[in-house]
Amino acid sequence: MTAKFTMTRRAALTSAVAAPFIATGSVSRAQVAQQEGPQVPRANRLKVGAFEVSTLLVGTRTVEGPQGIFGMNVSEEEFAAASAAAHLPTDKAQFFFTPTLVNTGSELILFDTGLNQAGIQGAVKAAGYAPEDVTHVVLTHMHGDHIGGLMEGSTESFANAAYITGQAEFDFWAKAENEGFEGKVRPLAEKMSFLDAGADVTSGVTSIDAAGHTPGHMGYMLESDGQQLFLGADFANHYVWSLAHPDWEVRFDADKAAAAATRRKILSMLAADNVPFVGYHMPFPGVGYVETRGDGFHFVPHTYQLLMG
């Protein structure tokens, strides 16, 4: 008995579409475009009232052994369980470095300068500005990844800018005999203005005490036309390990107890008031909201809320 072969109309159409791909299936690998690796944009612009705010990616790198940095006071099992619940590996983490540029309409203010001159100048250009357009450089604190782009040799990265930082932060590092401070900050001391927590950089830009990560670490609240955005710098350095577990110790926090208290205080404020924030080491573009969740907090990435003015 001979079997009868039949083909439905749907199958016939499918075969016709697939035929060209079958015919070209022998294309050599040499003709396939070379893979370039993951790509992340350099600048991301938002609106906060009348302010334009650009977060700038000046670097990103993979770091092995994240529990050597986060959760140093908990067991390996607890760290692994919390990471698994957030779909995070425990053998490595991705770090991001994100200064922020604020155009108030009358000033162009850069908060922190990243790792080196080339990186920060390139990011400022990617945001649509020239380095000489920057009117003020504000330093949230003086770790190397925040002051590294101030100068290269004796050449300032932002020659037309005034420099602003916290008095307590400057005084601490001035006594520390730190190579980065001596090479990048000390030469600019005569051009610096110093402020205490609660003081304004300019109208709508107010310093907020966030000590603990360093003795004089400060964040900055932006406020314009009834909208707010908090520039948090390093008060919380990971979107899960720092927010869901604010009491976990962080290697780079100078005063670990004070840093944990600061995290809880600021995260509670952001959650209660529904204020978005920029975290210097959060996944780029570094902007998100905070929700209270259990005894900790949850990071909600920004989508389009601040794109519409």
N, C-alpha and C positions, 0 to 999 in steps of 0.2 A: 504494500500500500504506500502510495506516495503522499507525503504530507504537503498540504497546501499552504503556501506562505502568503499572508495578507499584511498590509501596512495601513494603519489609520492615517487620516489627513494630518493629525498632530505630529505623528512619528515622521511622516514624509517631510514636513516643514522643518522639524528639528534636525533631520539628517542633512537637509540642504544648507542650513545655517552652519552646521558643524563641519561640513566638507572642506571649506577653505582652510580651517585650522588644522585639519588632518593632513591636508596636502602640504602645509608649510611646517609641519612638525619637525622636520629635519634641519631647521635653521641652526647654524653653529653657535656655540656659546660666545665666540669672538664678536658676534654681531649684537649681543645684548649690552645695553648701556651699563657702564660701571656703577656700582652702588656707591653712594656718597656718604652714607651714615645718617643718623638722626639730625634733624635741623630744628633749631629754636629761633624765633625772631629776636632781634636785638632791642626793640623798643615797643612799648605798648602805651597808647595815650588814652586818658580818661578825662571826664569832666567832673569837677566838684564845684558846683555853683558857677562862678565866673572864672575859676581857676582851671587851667589845663595842667594835668598831671601825667607825666610820662615815667613809667618804670623802665629801667635800663638794665639789660642783662650784660654784665661785663665779664662773666665767666661761669662755667659749670664743670664739675668734675665728679668722678665716682670715687668714693672713699670706702675702703674695706674696714670691717670690724666695727660697725656703728655702735655696739654696746660699750666700746671703749670711749665713746663720746656721750651717749644718751643712756639714761637708766643705769648709771653706775652703782646705785644703791639698791638695786633689785636683783633677784636671781636670774640666771640665764633662762630658766624655765618660764618665769613671768614675762621676761622681755620677749621670748619666742612666742608665747601665747598672744600677747598684745599685738605683736607684729603680724602674726598669721591672721588674726581677726581683721586686720586692715589690709590684707593681701600684700604685705611688705616682706621682702627677703631679710634675713638676719645677718647675712654675710657681707652686705654692701649697702650703701646708700648714695643717692645723688645729691650733691650740694649745688646750690645756686647762689650767685652774688649779684644783688640787685639794688644799686643806688636809685634815687628818685629825683626827678627834675620837675620843679613847679614853676609854671608861668602864671604870675598873678595879674598880668596885664601891665604892670609897671616894673616888676623885677623878674629875673630868671634865676631861681634858687636851686642849687644842686645840694642834695643831702647825701654826703659820703662820696668817696671817690674810687672805690673798688681796689683792684689789685695793682694796677700799674697805669702809667700815663697813656700808653697806646690804647688800652682797653677802654678807659673812661672817655677819652677824646673821640674814639670811634663810635661809642654808644651815643654820645651827645650828638654827633653828626647824623647817626641813624635816626635820631628823634627829630631831625630837621633844623638843628641849630649849629652854630659854629662855637668852638671853645671860647672865643672872645666875647660871645653874647652873654655868658654867665656873669651875673652881677654879684652873687653871693655864693659862697661854699660853706655849708653848715656841717660840722662833724658831730655825729651822735655820740661817738666814743672813739678811742684811739687804738684799737686793734689794727693789725697790719692790713687786713682786707678791707678796711674802711679809709685808711689814710694813704694807701700805696700809690694812688693816682694823683696825689697832690703835686708831686715834682718828679722830674727825671734829671738826676744830677743837680745842677743849679737852675734848671729851667722850670718855671712854674707852668702848670698845665692850663691854668685859667688866670692869665695875667691881669685881666681887668676886674677880677673879683675881690670883694672884701671877704674876710674869713671870720666865722663865728663858731664858738664852741662853749661848752660849759666850763665855768671857772673851776669847779671841783675836779672835773676830769683832767683839765690841763695841769692843775697843781699836782695831782697824783703822778702823772706820767713825767712831769718835769723833774721829779725826784727819783725816778725809777731806773735811770741809766739804761734806757731802752734804745736799742740801735735804730728801730723804725721811727720812734719819736724824734730822736736826735737828727736823723737824716731828712725826715719829711715835714715835721711840724715845727721844730725849734727855729729853723731858718725863716719861718713865716710869722713868728710870734709878734713882731712889731706891727704887723698888719692885721692882727686879730682883735676882735671884740669878744668879751666874755659875758656870759649871762648865767643866771640861776634859774632853777625850775620855776615855772609860772610866768616867766618873762616872754615877751613877744619878739620874734625876729623881725616881723613886720605885721601890719594889720591882717588878722586872720591866720597867723602862723604862731602858735604858742607852744613853748617847751613844757614837757611833762616829765616829772621825776620817774625814772625807770631803773634806779640803781640796783646793783646786785651782780649783773653780768660784768660790769666794771664799777668802780666806786662812784663815778659821775655820769654813768650812762643815762641818756635822755631820749625820749621819743618826742614827736611833734604832732600836735593836733592842727589839721587844716580845717578852716570853717569859712564858707562863702555862700551867701544867699540861702542860708538855712540848711546847707549840706555840710557833712563832716567826713573826714578821712583821717585815720590815725597812721602816722609813719612810725612803726614800732621798732625799727632797727633790729636788735638782737635780743629783745625781751623774751621772745619765744622763737626757737630756731628750727623746729620741725613741726609739720602740720599734724602729725599724729603723736609722736613721742613727747612733744612739748605741750600740746593742747589736751589730749586725752589724759595725760599723766603729768600735770604741772608740777608735782612734787618730785619727779624723777630728777636726780642730780645730773648736771651737764658739766662735762670736763672743763669747758672754757669759761664757766661762771666763776668769777673771783670769790664771791661770797655766795655759796650755794643756797644757804637758807634764805638770805635776803632776795636772791634771784627767784626762788620758788614763790616767796610771798608776793613779789612784784608781778610774777606771771598770773597768779590767782587774782590779784587786785585788778590788773588791767583787763584780763580776759573777762572777768565778771562785769566790768564797766562796759566793754564792747558788746557783750551779749545782751545786757539789760537795755542799752540804748540803741541797739541795732546799728552800730557804727562799723563800717568796713575798715580794714586795716591793710597796710603793706608790711609784709615781713621780709627782711633782707635776704633770708635763706629759704623762704617758702618756694615751692615749685613756680617757675616763671609763668605768668607775669607777676606773681607774688601777692595778688590781691584777693581778699576773701572776707567772709563774715564769720562770726563766732556764735555757736549755739551751746547752751548748757546741756550736758548729757551725763547723767549719773553724778559722780563725784568730780567729773572733769568737764571737758569741753570738746566741741566738734568743729572742725574747719569746713566751711562751705565755700568753695571757690566762686569768685566773681564770674558772672557770665556777661550780661549786657546792662546791668542796672546803672552803671556810671557812664554809659556811652551816649545817653540821650539828653544829658544836661539837666 
